[in-house]
Amino acid sequence: MDLLYASAATTNAGPLAQIAAKVSGYWSTISGWIVTHWFELLIAAVFAAIFYTILGVLKRKAASIANRRQNAFSITTIIARTIGRTGRFFRVMVATELVNGLTNAPPIIARTIDLLFTVAVVIQVAIWLREMLLGLIERRAKGGDENETLTNAMVLIRLLISFALFAIAAIVILDNLGVNVTGLIAGLGVGGIAIGLAAQGIFSDLFGAISIILDRPFSVGDTISYDSSTATVEKIGMKSTRLRSIGGELLIISNSKLLDLEITNITMTGYRRTKYPIAVIYQTAPEKAREIPALLQRIVEGEGAKFVRAGFTGFGDSAINFELYFDVHSDSFQEVFEARHRIGLAIIDAFNKQGLEFAYPTQTTFSAAPDGTMVMPYAAKKP
């Protein structure tokens, strides 16, 4: 009975005994390696400590440069900020790998150090890439007035970039551990497609907002023309853009739909062109009609606008038609409106002084007497 009990106790303690034996074997191997290669280990440790200190100094120097520079979006600041994100675990593992390379470490220790070094490098590279990408995105979007929108967008951009980079890092680490990551990659792909299809409309407008912020076809305060509307941009939101029309109405349009339209940024042109159709009566003398383009040019230039062209365009039903084109160098609609007002009144005043009459749609009716003779619509002149 006692023998059976002792045998059972030994069997139950078997796994613990095996673990203890492995730990004892590892310790014997490590202690023997330390005793045998103590001098190489000492030299390698000195080099590792120096290398770790150098990496720490570089990190602190980079962080100091990033904090000291006034331009937070310059390439130098972005690089310095990226280097400043170097982690302590990475520096420790780089120094440890240096020791591993300079000494003849036992296979179990070498494999462990190599694995931890791989993990540290993969995670650190993901951190560096995230910091660099976010810095470049902020640099591209700098100088705009969409600070609130950019702040909100950066939260999502940071989340998406972080998820993508660290998901790739996790897959690389698991692959180095010998794990079959094929199923994991397929699952992430299917999950991403499902989420994208479910929130297609939201993501479409969201990426539209990001495109507007980064590509900057227009900014807050710009006057744009799209479809059949002309309005001033008041706010670029995450889902929609708000514009104030010339008539004062607040127009709201989704970002994706707005980007699908042809947009004319009137503010970026630096000027606004105006076309005036002008019609004079057929009774205008030819010599006076020839002077109309030069007269219009003097009027436009006298009001401070830029004359483009003016001239005869055709014979109308009841008028001789001319066209005038001129530019007002201003991005303010109010200033352009006032310039058009002044030039229009100046044309009326000048035409009146020159005896030029504006035409308007008229019809002349001719009738006949009972004997067939033509009755003129106006009184006959006395001889």
FIGU-164663 format. One record per residue (C-alpha): residue number from 1; residue in one letter; x, y, z. Coordinates in nm, 4 decimals. Example, Ala and Ser with C-alpha at 12.3 -4.5 7.8 and 13.67 -1.06 7.14 Angstrom:
2
+------+-------+----------+----------+----------+
| dolo | vovex |       c1 |       c2 |       c3 |
+------+-------+----------+----------+----------+
|    1 |     a |   1.2300 |  -0.4500 |   0.7800 |
|    2 |     s |   1.3670 |  -0.1060 |   0.7140 |
+------+-------+----------+----------+----------+
END
This chain:
383
+------+-------+----------+----------+----------+
| dolo | vovex |       c1 |       c2 |       c3 |
+------+-------+----------+----------+----------+
|    1 |     m |   0.0000 |   0.0000 |   0.0000 |
|    2 |     d |   0.2819 |   0.2384 |   0.0866 |
|    3 |     l |   0.4590 |   0.1437 |  -0.2364 |
|    4 |     l |   0.1531 |   0.2241 |  -0.4437 |
|    5 |     y |   0.1164 |   0.5595 |  -0.2696 |
|    6 |     a |   0.4823 |   0.6476 |  -0.3302 |
|    7 |     s |   0.4516 |   0.5509 |  -0.6950 |
|    8 |     a |   0.1438 |   0.7693 |  -0.7367 |
|    9 |     a |   0.3148 |   1.0641 |  -0.5679 |
|   10 |     t |   0.6118 |   1.0320 |  -0.8026 |
|   11 |     t |   0.3794 |   1.0215 |  -1.1039 |
|   12 |     n |   0.1888 |   1.3313 |  -0.9919 |
|   13 |     a |   0.5118 |   1.5197 |  -0.9314 |
|   14 |     g |   0.6496 |   1.4188 |  -1.2731 |
|   15 |     p |   0.5762 |   1.7450 |  -1.4668 |
|   16 |     l |   0.7144 |   1.9599 |  -1.1847 |
|   17 |     a |   1.0235 |   1.7451 |  -1.1700 |
|   18 |     q |   1.0707 |   1.7784 |  -1.5452 |
|   19 |     i |   1.0393 |   2.1587 |  -1.5264 |
|   20 |     a |   1.2840 |   2.1693 |  -1.2369 |
|   21 |     a |   1.5258 |   1.9526 |  -1.4320 |
|   22 |     k |   1.5044 |   2.1799 |  -1.7383 |
|   23 |     v |   1.5561 |   2.4926 |  -1.5262 |
|   24 |     s |   1.8520 |   2.3267 |  -1.3584 |
|   25 |     g |   1.9970 |   2.2327 |  -1.6970 |
|   26 |     y |   1.9522 |   2.5868 |  -1.8300 |
|   27 |     w |   2.1166 |   2.7322 |  -1.5235 |
|   28 |     s |   2.4096 |   2.4951 |  -1.5536 |
|   29 |     t |   2.4538 |   2.5881 |  -1.9172 |
|   30 |     i |   2.4338 |   2.9626 |  -1.8498 |
|   31 |     s |   2.6649 |   2.9509 |  -1.5476 |
|   32 |     g |   2.9169 |   2.7422 |  -1.7377 |
|   33 |     w |   2.9013 |   2.9867 |  -2.0289 |
|   34 |     i |   2.9550 |   3.2837 |  -1.7942 |
|   35 |     v |   3.2503 |   3.1194 |  -1.6214 |
|   36 |     t |   3.4089 |   3.0183 |  -1.9512 |
|   37 |     h |   3.3559 |   3.3489 |  -2.1379 |
|   38 |     w |   3.3560 |   3.6029 |  -1.8565 |
|   39 |     f |   3.6170 |   3.8238 |  -2.0182 |
|   40 |     e |   3.4330 |   3.8396 |  -2.3540 |
|   41 |     l |   3.1095 |   3.9049 |  -2.1669 |
|   42 |     l |   3.2699 |   4.1905 |  -1.9740 |
|   43 |     i |   3.3986 |   4.3572 |  -2.2917 |
|   44 |     a |   3.0659 |   4.3045 |  -2.4686 |
|   45 |     a |   2.8766 |   4.4472 |  -2.1716 |
|   46 |     v |   3.0934 |   4.7607 |  -2.1796 |
|   47 |     f |   3.0286 |   4.8057 |  -2.5514 |
|   48 |     a |   2.6562 |   4.7416 |  -2.4965 |
|   49 |     a |   2.6392 |   4.9996 |  -2.2177 |
|   50 |     i |   2.8161 |   5.2557 |  -2.4378 |
|   51 |     f |   2.5849 |   5.1809 |  -2.7308 |
|   52 |     y |   2.2757 |   5.2043 |  -2.5080 |
|   53 |     t |   2.3982 |   5.5418 |  -2.3765 |
|   54 |     i |   2.4616 |   5.6712 |  -2.7289 |
|   55 |     l |   2.1080 |   5.5743 |  -2.8360 |
|   56 |     g |   1.9686 |   5.7477 |  -2.5279 |
|   57 |     v |   2.1658 |   6.0660 |  -2.6025 |
|   58 |     l |   2.0444 |   6.0641 |  -2.9649 |
|   59 |     k |   1.6849 |   6.0242 |  -2.8487 |
|   60 |     r |   1.7095 |   6.3138 |  -2.6021 |
|   61 |     k |   1.8870 |   6.5324 |  -2.8590 |
|   62 |     a |   1.6195 |   6.4627 |  -3.1199 |
|   63 |     a |   1.3398 |   6.5363 |  -2.8729 |
|   64 |     s |   1.5118 |   6.8640 |  -2.7789 |
|   65 |     i |   1.5397 |   6.9672 |  -3.1460 |
|   66 |     a |   1.1715 |   6.8852 |  -3.2067 |
|   67 |     n |   1.0617 |   7.0919 |  -2.9060 |
|   68 |     r |   1.2926 |   7.3829 |  -2.9803 |
|   69 |     r |   1.2108 |   7.4391 |  -3.3482 |
|   70 |     q |   0.9364 |   7.6927 |  -3.4175 |
|   71 |     n |   0.8175 |   7.5241 |  -3.7377 |
|   72 |     a |   0.6490 |   7.2094 |  -3.6106 |
|   73 |     f |   0.5805 |   7.0872 |  -3.9664 |
|   74 |     s |   0.9283 |   7.1020 |  -4.1177 |
|   75 |     i |   1.0952 |   6.7823 |  -4.2361 |
|   76 |     t |   1.3738 |   6.8268 |  -3.9789 |
|   77 |     t |   1.1222 |   6.8531 |  -3.6950 |
|   78 |     i |   0.9306 |   6.5480 |  -3.8174 |
|   79 |     i |   1.2504 |   6.3394 |  -3.8375 |
|   80 |     a |   1.3655 |   6.4608 |  -3.4942 |
|   81 |     r |   1.0245 |   6.3854 |  -3.3456 |
|   82 |     t |   1.0327 |   6.0385 |  -3.5016 |
|   83 |     i |   1.3763 |   5.9600 |  -3.3567 |
|   84 |     g |   1.2571 |   6.0943 |  -3.0226 |
|   85 |     r |   0.9995 |   5.8128 |  -3.0145 |
|   86 |     t |   1.2734 |   5.5506 |  -2.9780 |
|   87 |     g |   1.1707 |   5.3193 |  -2.6939 |
|   88 |     r |   1.3784 |   5.1895 |  -2.4041 |
|   89 |     f |   1.2955 |   4.8256 |  -2.4819 |
|   90 |     f |   1.4386 |   4.8698 |  -2.8312 |
|   91 |     r |   1.7598 |   5.0228 |  -2.6972 |
|   92 |     v |   1.7997 |   4.7439 |  -2.4416 |
|   93 |     m |   1.7490 |   4.4727 |  -2.7026 |
|   94 |     v |   1.9899 |   4.6373 |  -2.9476 |
|   95 |     a |   2.2559 |   4.6442 |  -2.6752 |
|   96 |     t |   2.1746 |   4.2842 |  -2.5800 |
|   97 |     e |   2.1978 |   4.1716 |  -2.9421 |
|   98 |     l |   2.5401 |   4.3353 |  -2.9562 |
|   99 |     v |   2.6488 |   4.1205 |  -2.6604 |
|  100 |     n |   2.4986 |   3.8171 |  -2.8308 |
|  101 |     g |   2.6991 |   3.8858 |  -3.1445 |
|  102 |     l |   3.0306 |   3.9368 |  -2.9638 |
|  103 |     t |   3.0097 |   3.6278 |  -2.7454 |
|  104 |     n |   2.9559 |   3.2627 |  -2.8197 |
|  105 |     a |   2.6200 |   3.2337 |  -2.6396 |
|  106 |     p |   2.4518 |   2.8957 |  -2.5922 |
|  107 |     p |   2.1818 |   2.8183 |  -2.8525 |
|  108 |     i |   1.8919 |   2.8564 |  -2.6063 |
|  109 |     i |   2.0099 |   3.2042 |  -2.5013 |
|  110 |     a |   2.0927 |   3.3096 |  -2.8575 |
|  111 |     r |   1.7476 |   3.2053 |  -2.9841 |
|  112 |     t |   1.5734 |   3.3887 |  -2.6985 |
|  113 |     i |   1.7735 |   3.7079 |  -2.7584 |
|  114 |     d |   1.7127 |   3.6900 |  -3.1352 |
|  115 |     l |   1.3392 |   3.6487 |  -3.0804 |
|  116 |     l |   1.3160 |   3.9411 |  -2.8370 |
|  117 |     f |   1.5336 |   4.1531 |  -3.0656 |
|  118 |     t |   1.3004 |   4.0808 |  -3.3589 |
|  119 |     v |   0.9975 |   4.1792 |  -3.1506 |
|  120 |     a |   1.1662 |   4.5024 |  -3.0399 |
|  121 |     v |   1.2708 |   4.5970 |  -3.3951 |
|  122 |     v |   0.9286 |   4.5258 |  -3.5469 |
|  123 |     i |   0.7433 |   4.7258 |  -3.2799 |
|  124 |     q |   0.9924 |   5.0146 |  -3.2982 |
|  125 |     v |   0.9713 |   5.0340 |  -3.6781 |
|  126 |     a |   0.5904 |   5.0459 |  -3.6528 |
|  127 |     i |   0.6179 |   5.3353 |  -3.4028 |
|  128 |     w |   0.8634 |   5.5221 |  -3.6258 |
|  129 |     l |   0.6473 |   5.4763 |  -3.9355 |
|  130 |     r |   0.3353 |   5.5910 |  -3.7516 |
|  131 |     e |   0.5076 |   5.9061 |  -3.6271 |
|  132 |     m |   0.6543 |   5.9814 |  -3.9702 |
|  133 |     l |   0.3247 |   5.9311 |  -4.1557 |
|  134 |     l |   0.1266 |   6.1419 |  -3.9096 |
|  135 |     g |   0.3885 |   6.4173 |  -3.9286 |
|  136 |     l |   0.3784 |   6.4219 |  -4.3096 |
|  137 |     i |  -0.0029 |   6.4308 |  -4.3090 |
|  138 |     e |  -0.0032 |   6.7235 |  -4.0660 |
|  139 |     r |   0.2617 |   6.8967 |  -4.2782 |
|  140 |     r |   0.0500 |   6.8540 |  -4.5910 |
|  141 |     a |  -0.2588 |   6.9945 |  -4.4181 |
|  142 |     k |  -0.0834 |   7.2857 |  -4.2449 |
|  143 |     g |  -0.1801 |   7.6468 |  -4.3036 |
|  144 |     g |  -0.5517 |   7.5861 |  -4.3474 |
|  145 |     d |  -0.8373 |   7.7257 |  -4.1425 |
|  146 |     e |  -0.9946 |   7.3833 |  -4.0952 |
|  147 |     n |  -0.8234 |   7.3252 |  -3.7578 |
|  148 |     e |  -1.1307 |   7.1752 |  -3.5945 |
|  149 |     t |  -1.1960 |   6.9428 |  -3.8852 |
|  150 |     l |  -0.8286 |   6.8460 |  -3.9039 |
|  151 |     t |  -0.8229 |   6.7718 |  -3.5301 |
|  152 |     n |  -1.1256 |   6.5458 |  -3.5620 |
|  153 |     a |  -0.9884 |   6.3809 |  -3.8732 |
|  154 |     m |  -0.6479 |   6.3221 |  -3.7152 |
|  155 |     v |  -0.8101 |   6.1174 |  -3.4388 |
|  156 |     l |  -0.9466 |   5.8756 |  -3.6970 |
|  157 |     i |  -0.6345 |   5.8911 |  -3.9148 |
|  158 |     r |  -0.4164 |   5.8115 |  -3.6133 |
|  159 |     l |  -0.6446 |   5.5203 |  -3.5231 |
|  160 |     l |  -0.6437 |   5.3762 |  -3.8758 |
|  161 |     i |  -0.2678 |   5.4134 |  -3.9221 |
|  162 |     s |  -0.1941 |   5.2675 |  -3.5785 |
|  163 |     f |  -0.4264 |   4.9720 |  -3.6369 |
|  164 |     a |  -0.2797 |   4.8976 |  -3.9800 |
|  165 |     l |   0.0859 |   4.9243 |  -3.8734 |
|  166 |     f |   0.0542 |   4.7298 |  -3.5491 |
|  167 |     a |  -0.1603 |   4.4632 |  -3.7164 |
|  168 |     i |   0.1210 |   4.4125 |  -3.9688 |
|  169 |     a |   0.3743 |   4.4130 |  -3.6822 |
|  170 |     a |   0.1739 |   4.1479 |  -3.4932 |
|  171 |     i |   0.1570 |   3.9294 |  -3.8038 |
|  172 |     v |   0.5341 |   3.9589 |  -3.8573 |
|  173 |     i |   0.6037 |   3.8715 |  -3.4925 |
|  174 |     l |   0.3688 |   3.5712 |  -3.4975 |
|  175 |     d |   0.5240 |   3.4530 |  -3.8231 |
|  176 |     n |   0.8700 |   3.4656 |  -3.6613 |
|  177 |     l |   0.7318 |   3.2619 |  -3.3709 |
|  178 |     g |   0.6310 |   2.9911 |  -3.6164 |
|  179 |     v |   0.2572 |   3.0569 |  -3.6013 |
|  180 |     n |   0.0567 |   3.0028 |  -3.9209 |
|  181 |     v |  -0.0808 |   3.3510 |  -3.9930 |
|  182 |     t |  -0.2646 |   3.2665 |  -4.3163 |
|  183 |     g |  -0.5999 |   3.2345 |  -4.1409 |
|  184 |     l |  -0.5405 |   3.5550 |  -3.9438 |
|  185 |     i |  -0.4629 |   3.7530 |  -4.2599 |
|  186 |     a |  -0.7720 |   3.6149 |  -4.4322 |
|  187 |     g |  -0.9880 |   3.6991 |  -4.1297 |
|  188 |     l |  -0.8581 |   4.0564 |  -4.1170 |
|  189 |     g |  -0.9232 |   4.0962 |  -4.4886 |
|  190 |     v |  -1.2801 |   3.9662 |  -4.4699 |
|  191 |     g |  -1.3512 |   4.1773 |  -4.1608 |
|  192 |     g |  -1.2166 |   4.4901 |  -4.3290 |
|  193 |     i |  -1.4312 |   4.4310 |  -4.6381 |
|  194 |     a |  -1.7426 |   4.3762 |  -4.4252 |
|  195 |     i |  -1.6848 |   4.6951 |  -4.2250 |
|  196 |     g |  -1.6140 |   4.8924 |  -4.5421 |
|  197 |     l |  -1.9354 |   4.7779 |  -4.7107 |
|  198 |     a |  -2.1449 |   4.8427 |  -4.3987 |
|  199 |     a |  -2.0182 |   5.1988 |  -4.3559 |
|  200 |     q |  -1.9558 |   5.2818 |  -4.7210 |
|  201 |     g |  -2.1473 |   5.6112 |  -4.7162 |
|  202 |     i |  -1.9888 |   5.7327 |  -4.3936 |
|  203 |     f |  -1.6368 |   5.6424 |  -4.5041 |
|  204 |     s |  -1.6977 |   5.8015 |  -4.8439 |
|  205 |     d |  -1.7826 |   6.1389 |  -4.6868 |
|  206 |     l |  -1.5071 |   6.1008 |  -4.4267 |
|  207 |     f |  -1.2366 |   6.0361 |  -4.6825 |
|  208 |     g |  -1.3878 |   6.3188 |  -4.8864 |
|  209 |     a |  -1.3235 |   6.5535 |  -4.5929 |
|  210 |     i |  -0.9687 |   6.4214 |  -4.5604 |
|  211 |     s |  -0.9163 |   6.4732 |  -4.9340 |
|  212 |     i |  -1.0370 |   6.8335 |  -4.9089 |
|  213 |     i |  -0.8078 |   6.9016 |  -4.6141 |
|  214 |     l |  -0.5004 |   6.7428 |  -4.7718 |
|  215 |     d |  -0.5519 |   6.8318 |  -5.1399 |
|  216 |     r |  -0.7015 |   7.1749 |  -5.0566 |
|  217 |     p |  -0.9085 |   7.2469 |  -5.3701 |
|  218 |     f |  -1.0658 |   7.5164 |  -5.1526 |
|  219 |     s |  -1.0422 |   7.6432 |  -4.7956 |
|  220 |     v |  -1.2725 |   7.8113 |  -4.5474 |
|  221 |     g |  -1.3495 |   8.1619 |  -4.6751 |
|  222 |     d |  -1.3037 |   8.0769 |  -5.0443 |
|  223 |     t |  -1.5817 |   8.1484 |  -5.2902 |
|  224 |     i |  -1.6503 |   7.8524 |  -5.5161 |
|  225 |     s |  -1.8852 |   7.7769 |  -5.8007 |
|  226 |     y |  -2.0245 |   7.4262 |  -5.8422 |
|  227 |     d |  -2.3165 |   7.2867 |  -6.0340 |
|  228 |     s |  -2.5454 |   7.5923 |  -6.0599 |
|  229 |     s |  -2.4510 |   7.7530 |  -5.7266 |
|  230 |     t |  -2.1934 |   8.0098 |  -5.6197 |
|  231 |     a |  -2.1221 |   8.0307 |  -5.2471 |
|  232 |     t |  -1.8578 |   8.0999 |  -4.9842 |
|  233 |     v |  -1.7217 |   7.8090 |  -4.7800 |
|  234 |     e |  -1.8027 |   7.8509 |  -4.4102 |
|  235 |     k |  -1.7088 |   7.5120 |  -4.2628 |
|  236 |     i |  -1.5632 |   7.1830 |  -4.3823 |
|  237 |     g |  -1.7069 |   6.9080 |  -4.1639 |
|  238 |     m |  -1.6342 |   6.5376 |  -4.1367 |
|  239 |     k |  -1.9441 |   6.4456 |  -4.3370 |
|  240 |     s |  -2.0615 |   6.7647 |  -4.5107 |
|  241 |     t |  -1.9453 |   7.1101 |  -4.6180 |
|  242 |     r |  -2.1432 |   7.4227 |  -4.5296 |
|  243 |     l |  -2.1528 |   7.7132 |  -4.7734 |
|  244 |     r |  -2.3192 |   8.0544 |  -4.7712 |
|  245 |     s |  -2.4767 |   8.1452 |  -5.1040 |
|  246 |     i |  -2.4788 |   8.4925 |  -5.2554 |
|  247 |     g |  -2.8435 |   8.5238 |  -5.1554 |
|  248 |     g |  -2.7605 |   8.4432 |  -4.7924 |
|  249 |     e |  -2.8943 |   8.0862 |  -4.7825 |
|  250 |     l |  -2.6959 |   7.8193 |  -4.5987 |
|  251 |     l |  -2.6128 |   7.5359 |  -4.8376 |
|  252 |     i |  -2.5147 |   7.1949 |  -4.6994 |
|  253 |     i |  -2.3733 |   6.9301 |  -4.9302 |
|  254 |     s |  -2.2014 |   6.5989 |  -4.8530 |
|  255 |     n |  -1.8275 |   6.5925 |  -4.9116 |
|  256 |     s |  -1.8366 |   6.2969 |  -5.1511 |
|  257 |     k |  -2.1083 |   6.4549 |  -5.3656 |
|  258 |     l |  -1.9301 |   6.7905 |  -5.3704 |
|  259 |     l |  -1.6056 |   6.6335 |  -5.4926 |
|  260 |     d |  -1.7945 |   6.4554 |  -5.7718 |
|  261 |     l |  -1.8927 |   6.7936 |  -5.9172 |
|  262 |     e |  -1.6807 |   7.0296 |  -6.1220 |
|  263 |     i |  -1.5678 |   7.3009 |  -5.8787 |
|  264 |     t |  -1.4420 |   7.6433 |  -5.9786 |
|  265 |     n |  -1.2485 |   7.8185 |  -5.7044 |
|  266 |     i |  -1.3164 |   8.1822 |  -5.7795 |
|  267 |     t |  -1.0905 |   8.3026 |  -5.4967 |
|  268 |     m |  -0.7815 |   8.1321 |  -5.6400 |
|  269 |     t |  -0.8187 |   8.3096 |  -5.9736 |
|  270 |     g |  -0.7431 |   8.6482 |  -5.8142 |
|  271 |     y |  -0.9970 |   8.8241 |  -6.0328 |
|  272 |     r |  -1.3520 |   8.7913 |  -6.1590 |
|  273 |     r |  -1.4505 |   8.8413 |  -6.5195 |
|  274 |     t |  -1.7718 |   9.0168 |  -6.6109 |
|  275 |     k |  -1.9551 |   9.0180 |  -6.9413 |
|  276 |     y |  -2.1887 |   9.3018 |  -7.0413 |
|  277 |     p |  -2.4106 |   9.2571 |  -7.3515 |
|  278 |     i |  -2.4872 |   9.5999 |  -7.4982 |
|  279 |     a |  -2.7397 |   9.6708 |  -7.7734 |
|  280 |     v |  -2.7874 |   9.9980 |  -7.9611 |
|  281 |     i |  -3.0579 |  10.0929 |  -8.2060 |
|  282 |     y |  -3.0224 |  10.0383 |  -8.5813 |
|  283 |     q |  -3.0479 |  10.4118 |  -8.6376 |
|  284 |     t |  -2.6994 |  10.4521 |  -8.4823 |
|  285 |     a |  -2.4603 |  10.6181 |  -8.7255 |
|  286 |     p |  -2.1731 |  10.3882 |  -8.8400 |
|  287 |     e |  -1.9043 |  10.6343 |  -8.7292 |
|  288 |     k |  -2.0496 |  10.6391 |  -8.3755 |
|  289 |     a |  -2.0808 |  10.2578 |  -8.3692 |
|  290 |     r |  -1.7073 |  10.2291 |  -8.4508 |
|  291 |     e |  -1.6197 |  10.4393 |  -8.1463 |
|  292 |     i |  -1.8138 |  10.2199 |  -7.8989 |
|  293 |     p |  -1.5261 |   9.9679 |  -7.8172 |
|  294 |     a |  -1.2782 |  10.2496 |  -7.7470 |
|  295 |     l |  -1.5387 |  10.4317 |  -7.5386 |
|  296 |     l |  -1.6046 |  10.1198 |  -7.3316 |
|  297 |     q |  -1.2300 |  10.0688 |  -7.2779 |
|  298 |     r |  -1.1891 |  10.4211 |  -7.1418 |
|  299 |     i |  -1.4846 |  10.3699 |  -6.9057 |
|  300 |     v |  -1.3533 |  10.0374 |  -6.7695 |
|  301 |     e |  -0.9979 |  10.1609 |  -6.7164 |
|  302 |     g |  -1.1274 |  10.4810 |  -6.5614 |
|  303 |     e |  -1.3047 |  10.2770 |  -6.2941 |
|  304 |     g |  -0.9886 |  10.0825 |  -6.2054 |
|  305 |     a |  -1.0832 |   9.7540 |  -6.3749 |
|  306 |     k |  -0.8923 |   9.5672 |  -6.6469 |
|  307 |     f |  -1.0328 |   9.5937 |  -6.9981 |
|  308 |     v |  -1.0289 |   9.2601 |  -7.1822 |
|  309 |     r |  -1.2164 |   9.3167 |  -7.5093 |
|  310 |     a |  -1.5234 |   9.4780 |  -7.6606 |
|  311 |     g |  -1.6738 |   9.4733 |  -8.0067 |
|  312 |     f |  -1.9561 |   9.4028 |  -8.2465 |
|  313 |     t |  -2.1117 |   9.0538 |  -8.2121 |
|  314 |     g |  -2.4060 |   9.0489 |  -8.4527 |
|  315 |     f |  -2.7303 |   9.1876 |  -8.5829 |
|  316 |     g |  -3.0210 |   9.1316 |  -8.3486 |
|  317 |     d |  -3.3925 |   9.1377 |  -8.4192 |
|  318 |     s |  -3.4170 |   9.4960 |  -8.3093 |
|  319 |     a |  -3.0630 |   9.6059 |  -8.2215 |
|  320 |     i |  -2.6964 |   9.6121 |  -8.3130 |
|  321 |     n |  -2.5269 |   9.3905 |  -8.0526 |
|  322 |     f |  -2.1948 |   9.4529 |  -7.8798 |
|  323 |     e |  -2.0210 |   9.2701 |  -7.5906 |
|  324 |     l |  -1.7876 |   9.4007 |  -7.3230 |
|  325 |     y |  -1.5530 |   9.1870 |  -7.1104 |
|  326 |     f |  -1.3567 |   9.3230 |  -6.8155 |
|  327 |     d |  -1.1823 |   9.1854 |  -6.5031 |
|  328 |     v |  -1.2074 |   9.3088 |  -6.1457 |
|  329 |     h |  -0.8961 |   9.2102 |  -5.9489 |
|  330 |     s |  -1.0514 |   9.1152 |  -5.6181 |
|  331 |     d |  -1.1725 |   8.7967 |  -5.4498 |
|  332 |     s |  -1.4396 |   8.9859 |  -5.2561 |
|  333 |     f |  -1.7838 |   8.9541 |  -5.4082 |
|  334 |     q |  -1.8846 |   9.2887 |  -5.2566 |
|  335 |     e |  -1.5973 |   9.4723 |  -5.4257 |
|  336 |     v |  -1.6731 |   9.3034 |  -5.7568 |
|  337 |     f |  -2.0414 |   9.3930 |  -5.7233 |
|  338 |     e |  -1.9605 |   9.7584 |  -5.6555 |
|  339 |     a |  -1.7186 |   9.7744 |  -5.9523 |
|  340 |     r |  -1.9815 |   9.6316 |  -6.1871 |
|  341 |     h |  -2.2297 |   9.8874 |  -6.0513 |
|  342 |     r |  -1.9962 |  10.1817 |  -6.1172 |
|  343 |     i |  -1.9005 |  10.0666 |  -6.4668 |
|  344 |     g |  -2.2621 |  10.0053 |  -6.5636 |
|  345 |     l |  -2.3727 |  10.3531 |  -6.4584 |
|  346 |     a |  -2.0674 |  10.5067 |  -6.6260 |
|  347 |     i |  -2.1654 |  10.3370 |  -6.9543 |
|  348 |     i |  -2.5183 |  10.4800 |  -6.9305 |
|  349 |     d |  -2.3819 |  10.8274 |  -6.8602 |
|  350 |     a |  -2.1268 |  10.8145 |  -7.1437 |
|  351 |     f |  -2.3773 |  10.6819 |  -7.3979 |
|  352 |     n |  -2.6208 |  10.9604 |  -7.3120 |
|  353 |     k |  -2.3493 |  11.2216 |  -7.3623 |
|  354 |     q |  -2.2474 |  11.0699 |  -7.6962 |
|  355 |     g |  -2.6065 |  11.0451 |  -7.8180 |
|  356 |     l |  -2.6003 |  10.6646 |  -7.8322 |
|  357 |     e |  -2.9373 |  10.5044 |  -7.7670 |
|  358 |     f |  -2.9833 |  10.1623 |  -7.6059 |
|  359 |     a |  -3.2147 |   9.9315 |  -7.7954 |
|  360 |     y |  -3.4964 |   9.7325 |  -7.6509 |
|  361 |     p |  -3.7270 |   9.4781 |  -7.8169 |
|  362 |     t |  -3.9706 |   9.6612 |  -8.0481 |
|  363 |     q |  -4.1982 |   9.5735 |  -8.3381 |
|  364 |     t |  -4.3154 |   9.8028 |  -8.6206 |
|  365 |     t |  -4.6564 |   9.7332 |  -8.7756 |
|  366 |     f |  -4.7251 |   9.8338 |  -9.1345 |
|  367 |     s |  -5.0816 |   9.8518 |  -9.2732 |
|  368 |     a |  -5.2393 |   9.9147 |  -9.6119 |
|  369 |     a |  -5.5259 |  10.1379 |  -9.7295 |
|  370 |     p |  -5.8333 |   9.9895 |  -9.9084 |
|  371 |     d |  -5.6752 |  10.0731 | -10.2405 |
|  372 |     g |  -5.3598 |   9.8815 | -10.1483 |
|  373 |     t |  -5.1325 |  10.1742 | -10.0798 |
|  374 |     m |  -4.8980 |  10.1394 |  -9.7795 |
|  375 |     v |  -4.9887 |  10.3394 |  -9.4717 |
|  376 |     m |  -4.6683 |  10.4258 |  -9.2866 |
|  377 |     p |  -4.6706 |  10.3934 |  -8.9056 |
|  378 |     y |  -4.5408 |  10.7473 |  -8.8682 |
|  379 |     a |  -4.6424 |  11.0844 |  -9.0006 |
|  380 |     a |  -4.5070 |  11.1774 |  -9.3397 |
|  381 |     k |  -4.2667 |  11.4675 |  -9.3486 |
|  382 |     k |  -4.3963 |  11.7859 |  -9.5063 |
|  383 |     p |  -4.2188 |  11.8977 |  -9.8186 |
+------+-------+----------+----------+----------+
END
